[in-house]
C-alpha cells in the first residue's frame, strides 16, 4: 500500500490533505479531493473513501502557560479578532505545568478544530499529545508533524539589537537573563546576546548568562542577588522579556540603584509593560498583532487541508526609551570599576 507521502507527492498536495481525504477527518475541497483520488488510482490503490466530514465546531484554542506575560494576551487579542472575522471562535486556555498531561489529553477529546500553541513545554511532550491528526500552529518553535506549522520569531536578531544597543552605550558587564536554552526561543536570544559581544570583542562571561523561570517574581529575586554585590560590576541588563526587565528594575529600586544612572535595562517584546515602568522601558518590538493574525490564518488553512508553509516574522526593531544611558565608571571604596 502506498504511503501518504507518495500519494501527496503524486497529487501535489500536502500529507495532511491526503490523510483528511482517506480518513474523512476534515473537510477538503472537491478539487483537492479529486487530485488525491486520481493519485491513489495511479498508484494502484483501491479507492474506498469514507464520506467527507462536514461538521465543524468553528472553534479554535490558543494554549499558553504564562497568562501573566502581556505578550501572549496581546497576541491573543489580535488572533481572537481575526478568528471572529472569519466565523470562528477562539478560546484562551492557560496551562499549569503540574497538570499538563491531564489537561492536554482532555483537550484532545474536545470538539476543537485546531490549536495555537504558545508554550515553553518540551517538544517531545507536545508531540506526544498532538501526534494525532490535529491541526496546530506553534508560536516560536517547530513541531515535527505533518499537521503542524510554525510562526517563527526573529529572536536572535532582536537579542543582538538589544545587546548591541547596550554595548554601543559603553557597557561591557551586561547581565543576560532568560528562560531555558533548551527552548529554541530563549536559546536564540542567548545566541544574539553572544553575537553582539563577540562583534565588539567583549569576553563572554558564562556567569552573566542566567537561566530562570521567565517571570517578574523570579527576575526580582535574581536582581536582588546579582545587583547586591558591587564586585559583579554589572552596569546593564538584557532581559529576554518585559516581565523579567520589570522584575530586575524593581530589585534595583529596592537596592537604591537608579535606572538608568546606575543600571541600564532593555526588555523584549515591547508590551504595554514598557509604559508602566519608571522610567519607561527600552524594549525590542516584534509585531504582536501580525503574529496573532497570521497564526489564525495559517491554522485555518491547515484545517482545510490547504498546502501552506510556516511563517517567519522578519520585522524587529529596538524601541528606545529612558531605561538606558551611556555607561559611566563609578567608584566603590575609592576604586573605579567598569
Protein Blocks (a to p, Z undefined) as FASTA:
>chain_A
ZZfklmmmmnopafklmmmmmnopaccdfklmmmmmmmmmmnopacddddddfbdghiac
dddfbfkbmklmmmmmmmmmmmmmnopacddddddfklmmmmmmmmmmpccfbdcdddfb
dfklmmmmmmpccddddehiacddfkbccdddffklmmmmmmmmmmmnopabdcdddddf
klmklmmmmmmmmmmmmmnopacdfklpccddddfklmmmmmmmmmmpmklopabdcdfb
fklmmmmmmmmmmnopacfkloccddehjaaklmmpccddddddddfklmmmmmmmmmmm
mmnopacdddddfbdcddddfkbccdddddeehiaeZZ
